[in-house]
Amino acid sequence: MKIIFLDVDGVLNTEGFLNDNPGVAIDYWKISILKYIIKKTGALIVMSSGWRLWFDDNMLPTEGYSQQLYDIFCENKLEIYDKTPDFSTDEIKSRKTFSHVKAKEIIAWLEDNKDVEKYVVIDDLLLRDENINAHLVKVNGEIGLTFEDALSVISMLS
């Protein structure tokens, strides 16, 4: 199976988008690009974003803007297959420095899911592991996911 480890902030939205669209957490244009990637690759989405903490074990929203993300995914026939484990501490959560443990969480998920043939990490941050960064499509967090990023993801999963 092919997997996309997906971040949200800086990928499916940007600070500028959030400032210009109060109450809207997800940029529909970014969802259309993600949908294109999934259509071309058949990859499954594993949430590696801090947003995953707002989803239960069945990947149903529990709080925050997660309902909005879930609804937009449903409208676009996208599904969150799973989420990475949570190795963050209270300090990491309060400072929002998830990049400190994100690579370890992805590695742990991969160790528990041996049937992954290819994977890509879509994130706006470099992660703290060379092997994981070799699978990273680093998005410009001020722009979010672009069609050029999509082509890189598709190429890596092909």
C-alpha positions, 0 to 999 in steps of 0.5 A, spaced: 500 500 500 502 507 498 501 512 504 501 519 505 503 522 512 499 528 512 500 535 515 494 540 515 497 547 518 501 550 512 499 544 507 491 545 507 491 552 510 496 558 511 496 563 516 494 568 510 488 564 508 486 563 516 486 571 517 482 572 510 477 567 512 475 567 519 472 561 521 474 557 515 480 552 517 481 548 511 482 551 504 478 548 499 483 549 493 488 545 497 483 539 498 482 539 490 490 538 490 490 533 495 484 529 491 488 530 485 494 526 488 489 521 491 486 520 484 493 519 481 496 514 486 491 511 490 495 512 496 491 512 503 492 518 508 495 517 515 494 524 519 501 526 522 499 533 524 497 535 531 490 535 528 490 528 529 489 529 536 482 531 535 480 525 532 478 518 535 481 511 534 475 511 528 478 517 525 471 521 527 472 528 529 472 530 537 473 537 537 476 543 534 476 544 527 476 537 526 469 537 524 470 542 518 476 537 516 472 531 516 466 534 513 470 537 507 474 530 506 467 527 506 464 532 501 470 530 496 470 523 498 477 523 501 478 518 507 483 519 513 485 511 513 489 512 520 493 517 524 500 516 527 501 515 534 502 521 539 509 521 542 508 529 544 509 531 551 505 537 554 511 542 553 511 540 545 503 541 545 503 547 548 509 550 544 506 546 538 513 543 536 510 537 534 516 536 529 520 534 535 517 527 535 513 527 528 519 523 525 519 518 531 511 517 530 511 516 523 517 510 524 513 507 529 507 507 525 511 504 519 513 499 524 506 497 525 504 497 518 509 492 514 505 492 508 507 499 506 510 499 499 511 506 498 510 513 502 511 520 502 510 525 508 507 532 506 509 537 511 511 544 511 517 542 516 523 539 516 523 533 520 528 530 525 530 524 521 534 523 514 530 517 512 524 520 513 526 527 510 528 523 504 520 521 503 518 528 505 515 533 500 516 540 504 511 545 502 512 552 503 508 553 509 506 561 507 503 558 500 501 551 502 500 545 498 501 547 490 500 543 484 508 542 483 508 539 490 502 534 488 507 532 482 513 531 486 508 526 491 505 523 485 512 522 482 515 519 489 509 514 489 509 512 482 
